[in-house]
Amino acid sequence: MPTITDPARELADFVRNLKIPRDHQADVGLAALWGVEPWSSGFIRIIAVISERAEELKDLTDATSLDPDQKDEMKRNLEATRQAFCQNGLGQPWRHSLDNYLSPATIGPLSMLSGLIRPIRSYPKLDDEEVTDLFAQVAELRSWLIEHQLVEQDFIRQALIDGLDQLLFRLERIKWLGWGYTVDSLRDVVGAYLALERSMPTEGINPITEAMVRGVGNFIKSFYDKTRVAKDVVETGDWLLRAYGGVMAVTHGSTTIAGLIGHTS
């Protein structure tokens, strides 16, 4: 059984692992840690994920059994955490965020919140080997798509590449942080894949199109197999269960995903 994590524990662990010298400018230090340029598109995408995670946790806090005053206090802690990655925090030496936004008094309660959040939202925590394996699969499929063009509807191929680019970025730069956002990237791939599959004729399929459908379908199946947990706690959602069932059918040549998208596996 895979190790299970949740949005609160991920954010708390993420902040604790930001090893930046206290006197370094925050934006410069974080960019170096993440392997991007300060205020580049990649930098902003990572910042956005962190901010969205804090906002997500505010909403999830409302669904917990905490008393109203405790919910308000937790939301203040989450907003303080978010401020560390806004202009107020990023334009200062890192010590400013550590002292004002990311102190143990702010981050400690996030770990406690984890116990209340996990029954509401949880998902598998991939280890480094699993992330590396998935990264290699995504990179291989992306390279194949770049090298092979569709005779028609090549915009679908580009949509697949764009979705895989997002998936690569999040696996490489963010890794376990924002697992839900990584799945959102896969959702884009599945959406483009379904559009491609629906456009296939029943006879005389272009060999490149057929290879693309099978290649992407097998990738989706492999991704699901590596990241699924018990259905009652799976974060990937019913849409991916349906896609998985469709991929299995296509692999065995029995029907199309378009024909199965309304049915669970």
ABEGO torsion letter per residue (X at the ends): XBBBBBAAAAAAAAAAABBBBAABBAAAAAAAAAGBBBGBAAAAAAAAAAAAAAAAAAAAAAABABBAAAAAAAAAAAAAAAAAABAAAAABBAAAAAAAAABAAAAAAAAAAAAAAAAABBBBBBBAAAAAAAAAAAAAAAAAAAABBBABGAAAAAAAAAAAAAAAAAAAAAEABGAAAAAAAAAAAAAAAAAAAAABBABGBBAAAAAAAAAAAAAAAAAAAAABBBAAABAAEAAAAAAAAAAAAAAAGABBAAAAAABBX
